[in-house]
């Protein structure tokens, strides 16, 4: 199998670890193959957009989701390290409001699949990090919502001892009890 797939405590959120071939020259791995992804996960999803960001130590991006045109995301880090978080925003789910956090790094080469219906964010824990993600729908800024990263109701255990660096939209995130959710 090209990936080892590990379920998380949140059904549907999956950790994928690609098979890496390495020797004295370096390494090679297939970072994405639609057929193998479908075979390993049981998911046949179309990816329509790729995004790439670079962030400095302490930058926290998120927790973002689109209330219309929800996006599934396959995320990974190509340089540095992040603590990546998914939050179940589906009110009908028995896991509503629960979160899962995973360390993704250039070194461990892990990927995280986050299905539609989840908020997503990450905190950079290295000097800088380059973050790539494939999405199953396009970005619609008018439908984007932001959950407050430090909502006590979520109680996310971010690995941070200082205040993270946030964009204005992330500073204005809503707490879970007043955020728009999925059915």
Residue pairs with C-beta under 8 A, 6 or more apart in sequence:
1 19
1 36
1 39
1 40
2 18
2 19
2 30
2 33
2 36
2 40
3 16
3 17
3 18
3 19
3 36
3 37
3 40
3 41
4 16
4 17
4 19
5 14
5 15
5 16
5 17
5 40
5 41
6 14
6 15
6 16
6 17
7 13
7 14
7 15
8 14
8 15
8 100
8 102
9 95
9 98
9 100
10 86
10 88
10 95
10 98
10 99
10 100
10 118
11 95
12 113
12 115
12 118
13 86
13 100
13 112
13 113
13 114
13 115
13 118
14 41
14 112
14 113
15 102
15 110
15 111
15 112
16 37
16 40
16 41
16 74
16 110
16 111
16 112
16 113
17 108
17 109
17 110
17 111
18 29
18 30
18 31
18 109
18 111
19 29
19 30
20 27
20 28
20 29
20 109
21 27
21 28
21 29
22 28
29 109
30 36
31 76
31 111
32 47
32 74
32 134
34 47
37 43
37 74
38 44
41 113
43 113
45 72
45 136
46 136
47 74
47 134
47 135
47 136
48 135
48 136
48 137
48 138
49 134
49 135
49 137
49 138
49 139
50 132
50 133
50 134
50 135
51 132
51 133
51 135
51 139
52 130
52 131
52 132
53 61
53 130
53 131
54 79
54 128
54 129
54 130
54 131
55 61
55 124
55 128
55 129
55 131
56 124
56 127
56 128
56 165
57 124
57 125
57 126
57 127
57 128
58 123
58 124
58 160
58 162
58 164
58 165
59 123
59 124
59 164
59 165
59 166
60 121
60 122
60 123
60 124
60 149
60 158
60 160
60 164
60 165
60 166
60 170
61 121
61 122
61 131
61 167
61 170
62 85
62 119
62 120
62 121
62 122
62 146
62 147
62 149
62 170
63 85
63 87
63 119
63 120
63 121
63 146
63 147
63 148
63 149
63 173
64 119
64 120
64 121
64 144
64 145
64 146
64 147
65 71
65 89
65 117
65 118
65 119
65 120
65 144
65 145
65 147
66 137
66 139
66 140
66 143
66 144
66 145
67 143
67 145
67 180
67 182
68 140
68 143
69 137
69 138
69 140
69 143
70 116
70 117
70 137
70 182
71 116
71 135
71 136
71 137
71 139
72 113
72 114
72 115
72 116
72 135
72 136
72 137
73 112
73 113
73 114
73 120
73 133
73 134
73 135
73 136
74 111
74 112
74 113
74 114
74 133
74 134
75 84
75 104
75 111
75 112
75 114
75 120
75 122
75 131
75 132
75 133
75 134
76 104
76 109
76 110
76 111
76 112
76 131
76 132
76 133
77 104
77 105
77 106
77 129
77 130
77 131
77 132
78 106
78 130
78 131
78 132
79 106
79 128
79 129
79 130
80 105
80 106
80 124
80 126
80 127
80 128
80 129
80 130
81 103
81 104
81 105
81 106
81 107
81 124
81 125
81 126
81 129
82 103
82 104
82 105
82 122
82 123
82 124
82 125
82 126
82 129
82 131
83 101
83 102
83 103
83 122
83 123
83 125
83 158
83 159
84 101
84 102
84 103
84 104
84 112
84 120
84 121
84 122
85 99
85 100
85 101
85 120
85 121
85 122
85 123
85 156
85 158
86 99
86 100
86 112
86 114
86 118
86 119
86 120
87 97
87 98
87 99
87 118
87 119
87 120
87 147
87 154
87 156
88 95
88 96
88 97
88 98
88 99
88 117
88 118
89 96
89 117
89 118
89 119
89 147
89 179
89 181
89 182
90 96
90 117
90 118
90 181
90 182
90 183
91 181
91 182
91 183
92 182
92 183
93 117
96 181
97 153
97 154
97 176
99 154
99 156
101 156
101 157
101 158
102 110
102 112
103 110
103 125
104 110
104 111
104 112
104 122
105 126
106 130
114 120
116 136
116 137
117 182
119 145
119 147
121 147
121 149
121 170
122 131
123 158
123 159
123 160
123 164
125 159
144 169
145 174
145 179
145 180
146 169
146 170
146 172
146 173
146 174
147 154
147 173
147 174
147 175
147 176
147 179
148 173
148 174
148 175
149 156
149 158
149 164
149 166
149 170
149 173
150 156
150 158
151 173
151 175
151 176
153 175
153 176
153 177
154 176
158 164
